[in-house]
């Protein structure tokens, strides 16, 4: 996808076919069940997303001016939601990452159907992604 709007449209199409939240989360879990796990050496404290019910790791990097995000979790639902979040932000410039409102996940029915604790984890994940993008912005003098 070339633009943020294209990515959002693709996610809307993919996830809007599930009118039932349980079916939506079953799909998210199934889709990411076989995704490769992060190597154990990356599952370090510095990459842990605080405030999440389960252990969730976010590995951010910057390559050729684009933010890259990988994630893993010890819970299937957290792992799936984190993979969805990373798929939206991965490969965007820091400025583009900051232009994406995390409220978009409400539109997909993700955050509104999570428990309060998991919703907090989603919020913390988005905050960590945005903080990384801010840190990658060129310094202004």
N, C-alpha and C positions, 0 to 999 in steps of 0.2 A: 504494500500500500504506500502510496506516495505522500499523502497528506494525513494530518490528524483527523480531519473529517472523514476521509476514506476509511481509516481504521475504525473510527466510531461507528460508521454505517455498517461495516462488516460485522462488528461485534453485535450491533443491534439486530441485524438479520439473523446471526447465529443463535443468539440467546432469546429472541422474542418469540420463538416457536414454543416456548415452555410456559404455559399459563399457570401451572402449578409450581410453587416454589420448591417443593420436594423433588419434582422431576428436574428442575433447573439445577439443583445442587447435586443430584445423582449424575447428571450429565457432566458437570464440572469435575466431579470426582473421577468418573470413568475416563474422561478425556485425558486426565493428567496422571492416572494411576501408573502408567508404564513409562512416564518421563524419567530420564536418568536422574538419580539422586546426586546431590553435590558430594564431592569427595570429603571424607571425614576431616581432612586437614583444613578445609574451609569452614567447617562448622565450629567457628570460634566465637568467643564472647563479643569481639568487636563487630561481628556481622549479625549478631542476634537483634531482632526487633523487640524492643521492650514493650510491655503492655499487652502482649498477645497471650491467649489462653494456653496455647501449645508453643513449643519451640519453633520459631520461624527465623530463618537466616536469609538475609539479602546481601548479595555480592554485587556491588556497583563497580563500574569501571568506565573509563572514557577512552574511546578509540576513534581516531580520525575526526574528532570534534563531535562525536555521537556518544550519548550515554548508553551504556549496556547494563542490563539488570538480569541477574539469575537469582533464583530463590529455591528454597527447599523447606520442608516442615515435617514434624513428626506426626502430624494429623493429616489425613487425606483431604478433608474439607479445607483446611488452612492451606495446604499445599496447592490445591486446585485454584482457590481464590487468588493466592499470591501469583500463581502462574498467569492467570488472566490479567491481573494488574500489570505484571511485568510485560506482558505481550502488548499492552497499550503504550507503555512508555519506552520500551526497548528500541534503540536505534534512532531516537529523537535527539535533536540538539538540546543543550541545557535550556535555551530560551523556549523551545517547543514544549519541553517537559513542564516548565513553569506555566505555560499557557493552558494546560489541560486541567480543568476543574475536577477534582476528585469526586464531586457530586455526580459525575457521569455514572458512577457505579450504582447510584440510587435509581437512575433511569433504567438500568438493566435489571433492576429488582434484586441486586446482590445485597447491598448494605441494609436495605429495609427488611430483608428476611433473615438476617443474621441475629444471633443472640447479642445482647448488649456487650458481652465480653469479646465476642468475635468481631463485632462492629468496631470496638475500640482497637483491636489488632489491625483491622483494615485501615483505620484512620492513622495508626502509627506507621504502618507500611508506606502509605501515601506520603506522610510527613517525612519519612526517612528518604524516600525517592526525591522529593522536592528539595530537601536540605542538601542532598548530594548534587543536584543540578545547580543549585545556588552557588555551591562551593566551586563548581566547574566554570562558572561565568568568568569572562575576562575581567581582570581588575580594572576599576575605573579610577582615574586620578583626577 
